[in-house]
């Protein structure tokens, strides 16, 4: 456990961002962007960006997660995952102080 704590302390970063009503952000594990297609292309940030651009502005966060996972599955051609995959989408519904 000691090595894990040292790793966390070395890689832990804190960010502060201002959020406004209507803002949406995506949190994910590395599997999402590192998964490759049959031709070796990673899903990448471009894959996430494309899904976000295609999603209607009023779409619920849960539906955006479904869109991202569907695009990721299509990108890898339905091949089984080789790593854990976590995707969290957060949408701000009112101004945050």
C-alpha positions, 0 to 999 in steps of 0.5 A, a space after each residue: 500500500 505504501 507504493 500506491 500512496 506515494 504514486 497518488 501523492 506524486 500524480 495528484 493534482 488539484 484544478 479549479 474551474 468556474 462552472 456556469 449553468 449549461 456547462 458539461 464536463 466528462 471524467 473518464 479512465 484511460 481506457 476511453 481514449 486509449 482504445 484502438 480501432 482495428 486500424 490502430 487509431 485511438 478513440 482519443 479526445 477527438 472521439 469524445 469531442 465528436 460525441 459532445 459536438 453531436 449531442 443536443 445542448 439539452 441532452 441529459 448527462 445519462 444520455 451523453 454517457 450512453 452516446 460516448 459508450 456507444 461511439 467507443 464500442 463502435 470504434 473498437 468494432 465491438 471487440 471486448 474491453 482490455 481495460 476498465 472503462 469508467 465514464 462520468 458526465 456532469 452537467 450544471 443545471 444552475 449557477 454554481 457560487 
